[in-house]
Amino acid sequence: MSSFLPQAVQDELAAAQRVARRRRATRVVHVGDEAFPILEMTDRGFSVDAEDAPRLRGLIDIYDGPRHLYQALIVASEQAGDLMRYEFKRNTPAETRAPVDFETTPDQVTGLLPPA
């Protein structure tokens, strides 16, 4: 920030930037019944607003709107300014159908038509 602005103006600008960043966030981390917007996300972890989120740890779900993207195990990494960073221990993509316990082949018969 510029050193020519009073501290009150700098604080208001920082608060406005946090609000704008939260509005742009589409991904959300769900922990139990609570949800926190993800402000930054990489393949190694994600960041949320340090003021809102407690020290999260353990199993979480990540959603993009109503779509379930990942189920992950996380650990708190560091606090960098107003962001709290978390790292993935395990990050598993969510499946829309249940896994099968048998092998399927592409040429497998899926149904029979009765003789005409």
C-alpha positions as CSV (number, residue, x, y, z in Angstrom):
1,M,0.0,0.0,0.0
2,S,1.0,3.6,-0.5
3,S,2.6,5.3,2.5
4,F,0.8,8.5,1.5
5,L,-2.6,7.2,2.6
6,P,-3.8,7.4,6.2
7,Q,-4.0,4.1,8.1
8,A,-7.8,4.2,8.2
9,V,-8.0,4.4,4.4
10,Q,-5.5,1.5,4.0
11,D,-7.6,-0.6,6.4
12,E,-10.8,0.1,4.5
13,L,-9.1,-0.7,1.2
14,A,-7.8,-4.0,2.6
15,A,-11.3,-4.9,3.9
16,A,-12.8,-4.1,0.5
17,Q,-10.3,-6.3,-1.3
18,R,-11.1,-9.2,1.1
19,V,-14.9,-8.8,0.4
20,A,-14.3,-8.7,-3.3
21,R,-12.1,-11.8,-3.2
22,R,-14.8,-13.7,-1.2
23,R,-17.4,-12.8,-3.8
24,R,-15.3,-14.2,-6.6
25,A,-14.7,-17.5,-4.8
26,T,-16.8,-20.3,-6.3
27,R,-15.2,-23.2,-4.5
28,V,-16.2,-23.9,-0.9
29,V,-14.7,-26.2,1.8
30,H,-17.3,-28.0,4.0
31,V,-16.4,-29.1,7.4
32,G,-19.3,-30.7,9.2
33,D,-22.2,-28.2,8.9
34,E,-19.8,-25.2,8.3
35,A,-18.7,-23.9,4.9
36,F,-15.8,-21.5,4.1
37,P,-15.1,-20.0,0.7
38,I,-11.8,-21.1,-0.9
39,L,-9.8,-18.0,-2.0
40,E,-6.9,-19.7,-3.6
41,M,-6.5,-23.3,-4.7
42,T,-3.5,-25.3,-6.1
43,D,-2.8,-29.0,-6.6
44,R,-1.0,-29.1,-3.2
45,G,-3.6,-27.2,-1.1
46,F,-5.9,-24.2,-0.7
47,S,-6.3,-21.0,1.2
48,V,-9.2,-19.5,3.1
49,D,-9.7,-16.2,5.0
50,A,-7.9,-16.4,8.3
51,E,-10.5,-14.4,10.2
52,D,-13.4,-16.7,9.3
53,A,-11.9,-20.2,9.4
54,P,-10.7,-21.9,12.5
55,R,-7.6,-24.2,12.4
56,L,-9.1,-26.9,10.2
57,R,-7.7,-30.4,10.2
58,G,-8.9,-33.8,9.1
59,L,-11.5,-34.8,6.6
60,I,-13.2,-32.1,4.4
61,D,-15.3,-31.9,1.3
62,I,-14.7,-29.4,-1.5
63,Y,-17.6,-28.2,-3.6
64,D,-17.8,-26.0,-6.7
65,G,-21.3,-24.6,-6.3
66,P,-23.6,-27.7,-5.9
67,R,-21.0,-30.1,-7.5
68,H,-18.9,-32.2,-5.2
69,L,-15.3,-32.1,-6.4
70,Y,-13.0,-33.6,-3.8
71,Q,-12.9,-35.3,-0.5
72,A,-9.6,-34.6,1.2
73,L,-7.5,-34.9,4.4
74,I,-5.9,-31.7,5.2
75,V,-3.5,-30.1,7.7
76,A,-3.0,-26.4,8.5
77,S,0.2,-25.2,6.9
78,E,0.8,-21.5,7.6
79,Q,-0.8,-18.2,8.0
80,A,0.3,-15.7,5.3
81,G,-1.2,-12.3,6.0
82,D,-5.0,-12.6,6.0
83,L,-4.9,-16.1,4.4
84,M,-4.7,-19.4,6.2
85,R,-3.1,-22.0,4.0
86,Y,-3.9,-25.8,4.2
87,E,-2.0,-28.7,2.5
88,F,-3.5,-31.9,1.3
89,K,-2.5,-35.1,2.8
90,R,-4.9,-37.0,0.5
91,N,-7.1,-35.4,-2.2
92,T,-9.5,-37.8,-3.8
93,P,-11.8,-36.8,-6.7
94,A,-15.5,-37.4,-5.8
95,E,-17.3,-40.0,-7.9
96,T,-20.8,-39.7,-9.1
97,R,-21.4,-43.5,-9.1
98,A,-20.5,-46.3,-6.8
99,P,-17.5,-48.4,-7.6
100,V,-18.1,-51.9,-8.9
101,D,-16.4,-55.0,-7.4
102,F,-16.0,-56.8,-10.8
103,E,-14.3,-56.1,-14.0
104,T,-16.3,-54.8,-16.9
105,T,-15.3,-55.1,-20.6
106,P,-16.3,-52.8,-23.4
107,D,-17.8,-55.7,-25.5
108,Q,-19.8,-57.1,-22.6
109,V,-23.5,-57.7,-23.3
110,T,-25.6,-55.3,-21.3
111,G,-29.0,-56.6,-22.3
112,L,-30.8,-59.0,-24.7
113,L,-33.7,-58.2,-27.0
114,P,-36.5,-60.8,-27.3
115,P,-36.7,-62.7,-30.6
116,A,-39.1,-61.1,-33.1
